[in-house]
């Protein structure tokens, strides 16, 4: 089986608590983003940060997206893990790196997201096709170790729902994917997977099973709950419902 297509993102965890997320949807290879005190993609209100302090550049293909940092001749310099960068020389960043600009310090985080769909009819695929194209990713119908999010039009009991619960993966509606694809500014985190607007509605027969209202939330304790257990999924669903996929 070929590897699951994934969406790779880079985040800057800024001192203010804000999160900058790269790249923006629709970006091209080699896209550059400015970092500085004012009028930049990533802004840091620090007097020791130059107006245009550094540049961030994304290179490589989606599956191996690299993040480069270049100091643009800043007055007080740029460091990565305590090592000062030479002006104009690119430094590749890795997950967990600590970047210093002026007196501000932030961490770099790499995200790799994989999307699996469940409960979609063929006619529903158009609902997420545009968002996927803009993000440069393709959801799969098969659950893999790379799956981080389960997309469902409504919450129903399917084998993939059980897998998402066991692996503490968020269960979201197509609206979450559309919001990700609609991001237009770097200084923004990904949509909250627990927000009501991205929560799949509960199907009637699933509601009758008295599932908790927050069943779609990722809960790490479920990993221990399901550890070492085997599940047998028997055929047969309510006649009014389509067969799960």
TASUL-V212813 format. One record per backbone hydrogen bond with DSSP energy under -1.0 kcal/mol. CO is the residue of the C=O (numbers start at 1). NH is the residue of the N-H. E is the energy in kcal/mol with one decimal. If there is no record, write none. Layout:
# TASUL-V212813
co=CO nh=NH e=E
co=CO nh=NH e=E
This chain:
# TASUL-V212813
co=7 nh=113 e=-3.1
co=9 nh=111 e=-3.0
co=10 nh=22 e=-3.5
co=11 nh=109 e=-2.9
co=12 nh=14 e=-1.1
co=12 nh=20 e=-2.1
co=13 nh=107 e=-1.2
co=14 nh=17 e=-2.0
co=18 nh=14 e=-1.9
co=20 nh=12 e=-2.5
co=22 nh=10 e=-3.3
co=24 nh=27 e=-1.7
co=28 nh=31 e=-1.7
co=31 nh=58 e=-2.1
co=33 nh=56 e=-3.5
co=34 nh=42 e=-2.3
co=35 nh=53 e=-1.4
co=35 nh=54 e=-2.4
co=36 nh=44 e=-2.0
co=42 nh=36 e=-2.4
co=44 nh=46 e=-2.7
co=46 nh=49 e=-2.3
co=50 nh=37 e=-2.0
co=51 nh=38 e=-1.2
co=53 nh=72 e=-2.4
co=54 nh=35 e=-2.7
co=55 nh=70 e=-2.5
co=56 nh=33 e=-3.2
co=57 nh=68 e=-3.2
co=58 nh=30 e=-1.8
co=59 nh=66 e=-3.2
co=61 nh=64 e=-1.4
co=66 nh=59 e=-2.2
co=67 nh=93 e=-3.2
co=68 nh=57 e=-2.3
co=69 nh=91 e=-2.2
co=70 nh=55 e=-2.6
co=71 nh=88 e=-2.6
co=77 nh=102 e=-1.3
co=78 nh=85 e=-3.0
co=79 nh=100 e=-2.5
co=80 nh=83 e=-1.8
co=83 nh=80 e=-2.3
co=86 nh=89 e=-1.8
co=91 nh=69 e=-2.3
co=94 nh=97 e=-2.2
co=97 nh=108 e=-2.2
co=98 nh=81 e=-3.5
co=99 nh=106 e=-2.5
co=100 nh=79 e=-2.5
co=101 nh=104 e=-2.3
co=104 nh=101 e=-2.7
co=106 nh=99 e=-3.2
co=107 nh=13 e=-2.8
co=108 nh=96 e=-3.0
co=109 nh=11 e=-3.3
co=111 nh=9 e=-2.8
co=113 nh=7 e=-3.2
co=114 nh=148 e=-3.1
co=114 nh=149 e=-2.1
co=115 nh=140 e=-2.2
co=116 nh=151 e=-3.2
co=121 nh=124 e=-1.9
co=122 nh=125 e=-1.1
co=124 nh=127 e=-1.7
co=125 nh=128 e=-1.3
co=125 nh=129 e=-1.2
co=128 nh=132 e=-2.4
co=129 nh=133 e=-2.3
co=130 nh=134 e=-2.1
co=131 nh=135 e=-2.0
co=132 nh=136 e=-1.7
co=132 nh=137 e=-2.0
co=134 nh=26 e=-1.7
co=140 nh=117 e=-2.4
co=144 nh=147 e=-1.6
co=149 nh=116 e=-2.2
co=150 nh=172 e=-2.5
co=151 nh=118 e=-2.0
co=155 nh=203 e=-2.2
co=158 nh=162 e=-1.7
co=159 nh=163 e=-2.0
co=160 nh=164 e=-2.6
co=161 nh=165 e=-2.2
co=162 nh=166 e=-2.6
co=163 nh=167 e=-2.2
co=164 nh=169 e=-2.7
co=170 nh=150 e=-2.5
co=172 nh=152 e=-2.3
co=173 nh=176 e=-1.6
co=174 nh=178 e=-2.2
co=175 nh=179 e=-2.2
co=176 nh=180 e=-1.9
co=177 nh=181 e=-2.1
co=178 nh=182 e=-1.1
co=180 nh=183 e=-1.1
co=186 nh=21 e=-2.6
co=186 nh=188 e=-2.8
co=192 nh=195 e=-1.5
co=195 nh=198 e=-1.4
co=196 nh=199 e=-1.4
co=198 nh=173 e=-2.4
co=201 nh=155 e=-3.0
co=203 nh=207 e=-2.7
co=204 nh=208 e=-1.9
co=207 nh=210 e=-1.8
co=212 nh=215 e=-1.8
co=214 nh=217 e=-1.9
co=216 nh=171 e=-1.8
co=219 nh=222 e=-2.2
co=220 nh=223 e=-1.6
co=221 nh=225 e=-1.6
co=222 nh=226 e=-2.3
co=226 nh=229 e=-1.9
co=238 nh=241 e=-2.2
